[in-house]
Amino acid sequence: MLDESRRKEILEHGSLTKPWGGEPMLGNWYTEEEIEAVVSAIRSAMSSMDGFGFLSGAIAEFEQKFAEYCGTQYAVSITSAGVGLDMAVIALDLEPGDEVISPAINFKGAHYSILGYGGTLVLCEADPRTLNADPSDVEKRITPRTRAILATHMNGLSAPMDDYLEIAERHPHPKYGPPKVIGDAARSCGGGYKGGKIGKKGWMTVFSFHTMKLMTTLGEGGMLTTDDPQLVQRLRGLRQWGMEMPGDLETDSDKPGTRDPRWGTNYKMTTIQAAVGLVQLRRLDDMIAPRVKLARERTEMLKDIPELTLPYEPPECDHAYYLYNILVPREWAGQKRDRLMKILKEDYGVNTVVANAPTYQQGYPFIADHTIGQRLPISEEIGARLFCPPMHPQMPEEDNEYICAAIAEAVEQIKVGE
Ligand SMILES: Cc1ncc(COP(=O)(O)O)c(C=O)c1O
């Protein structure tokens, strides 16, 4: 708790030690180990017989270590989570009219993939406490045409995957059985659920190693996890011209029986990214721990401000705190929330983001045009009440305290103006 005199003192005499993006451009940090991994990967490619390989060496090792981390049978490395979401939808082999349920409060990627690869996007509401798809609303929207539930693990917190799986079991598709449950864990790599890691539950999970994420592979990169041997064959085929190439990945493409007759292309990550990914994965838990510490200290400092609804940590989840979600009161939705964000930025240099409003309100005509007539009032209200202040594992405690003081002061200013 920050009392008024402490708040004033911090704001009068303090400032941020450095600017923080609302969603910082580098979500973690690199050490000499990553730099050495890059140099050494380049050095080991200096042979005309080896070059950077295809899917050998560091890539195979990264996949194996990532699968072990998530407790899955398989992991398939790819160029980005955007591509991973496309692959997930392609692998569903949708027929015209097939529906995929996905929460409106979301990053646009899942919805682009569903709409881009032949699905009918059925939006569902989010639970305001977690921002994750609300299972009871998912159940309301399931029909005999539902082929999948594509849920995002929002902002570091696992979605309730077991609830979706149970719902899917209760509503099997007449031809394909229970709808597939797919997780988008782009923002939640390293988060936990029911004693395990995100990535284990459901048909498959998509991860991102984009520059802003919890672990990164030089700006872009992604991974898919699954326990399904047929699906992994399909995913590997999509990633590399129909070639499955498990195990020793270098030469299997020449062996008979390893070619998938279906369409594929090139979605491979580079050896250098994988070499960096191996180091980042080893460091992942240690990079999440400071986020959790900062988030809990932040909650402690803000918890007595009745106007703010702070992040909820369900007991079965280990939050990775990619972002720290705050909701303002209903009556402040929209304009007053916007004013609060403006005060934070202009008066105190504290950047914030709204992650996220419903995708159809984010200014992407492709999604808006394909969801005409779908309106999600709970999600719209969340989108108008939400703001996320900066969160980064290297943020000093004094910056966290300054941000909290600025938030408390901005709330006071909004109240005075009421
Ligand atoms: C929830 C979510 N899904 C997917 C993506 C896309 O990830 P990538 O940049 O690796 O394509 C992002 C990226 O911001 C994201 O936040």
The ligand as an ORCA input file, in Angstrom:
! r2SCAN-3c Opt
* xyz 0 1
  C      -1.678    -14.024    -28.405
  C      -0.791    -13.924    -29.608
  N      -0.909    -14.840    -30.583
  C      -0.125    -14.810    -31.678
  C       0.831    -13.845    -31.842
  C       1.671    -13.834    -33.081
  O       2.989    -14.160    -32.754
  P       4.151    -14.000    -33.824
  O       4.615    -12.586    -33.729
  O       5.198    -14.983    -33.367
  O       3.595    -14.351    -35.145
  C       0.993    -12.862    -30.865
  C       2.003    -11.807    -31.045
  O       1.990    -10.735    -30.548
  C       0.163    -12.900    -29.711
  O       0.258    -11.975    -28.744
*
